[in-house]
Amino acid sequence: MNEIIFLVEESIEGGYIAKALGASIVTEAETIEDLKRMLKDAVHCHFDNNEFAPKLIRLHLVKDEVFAI
């Protein structure tokens, strides 16, 4: 696996939540920079630094926006 993709959404409580596509990894943080650090750690822990660990993390940022017509 070359990369792992995370769906990133703004949390209702503030900050961000990231969920991996195709793996059971979920983490959250207050800022995007903190989220990146947390994701690196979560990926290392999930794959236990083995040969199948992805080399790249891709973030897919999703923002819902609702406004009146």
N, C-alpha and C positions, 0 to 999 in steps of 0.2 A: 504494500500500500504506500503510495507516494504522498498522499495528503488525506486529511480528515476535514470534513466540512461541518461548520457549526452555524446553526440558525440563531441569530442574535436579535432579541427583542427588548424594548424598554420595559422595565418592570413597573407595575402599578404603584408599588411602594417607593419607586425611584431606583436608579441604577439600571443594570442590564442583566438579562438572563441568557445564557448560551446553552443550546442543546445540540448534541452531535447527531448527525444523520448517519445511521448505520452502526452506531455504537451506543452503549448505555453510559453516556457521560453528560452530566448537567452541572453547571456552576453559575454563580452570579457574583457581581461586583458593583461598586458604586460608579467607577469610571471605566472607559474603554481600555486605558492603559493597565489598570488593575485587573481587568478581565483577561487581557492577554497573558499577564503573568500567571493568573489562576489557571487558565487553559493549558499553558505549558506544563504546569505541575500536574493537573488532572490527567493529561494525555500520558505523561511519563508514568504516573501511578497505574493508570488503567492497563497500559501495555507492558508494564513492569520492565521498561527499557530493553525489550527483546528485539529480535531482528525484524519482527512484523510491525513495529511501531512506525507510524507515518513520519515523513521528514518535514512536511509542511502542514500548517493549520490555515484553513481558508475560512474567513468570516463572511457570512451572508447576512447583512444588516437589513432588518425589516422594520419599517415604521408605518403604523396605521395612523391615518389622519382623517378626521371627520370634521366637516364644516357645513354650515347651513346654506341652502340654495337662495 
